[in-house]
Amino acid sequence: MELLLETVALFCLKLAYEREGESPILRDDPIMSDYEREVFGLLVRRGDIEGIQFRVARCVSLAMDAIGGVDTPLGRELYRLSADFRNARTMEQFEAPVIGLRDYLKDIQ
């Protein structure tokens, strides 16, 4: 789960901050410090659903702004997928929405 969450954060931050011709954002980039696998791992071990949702929501918000907001086709789909994640109430309910977010963000890179 931690790797999935980190990957979602990475793809969001790539959409928000990565520019053509510049160095790509990688997992060990300083911008990823609040979204590292270890940070998500701690939240997962604690069962901190709200903490996980808060961190992912911050990243998704940045990605949403980068793709033009909820009024664009890409934004509407990202919003729909993130709503599934926001509505999860248990750790088990996170898996399918996180995979959906990861796959979608990867596709729109």
Secondary structure by P-SEA (a helix, b strand, c coil): caaaaaaaaaaaaaacccccccccccccccccccccaaaaaaaaaacaaaaaaaaaaaaaaaaaaaacccccaaaaaaaaaaaaaaaccccccaaaaaaaaaaaaaaac
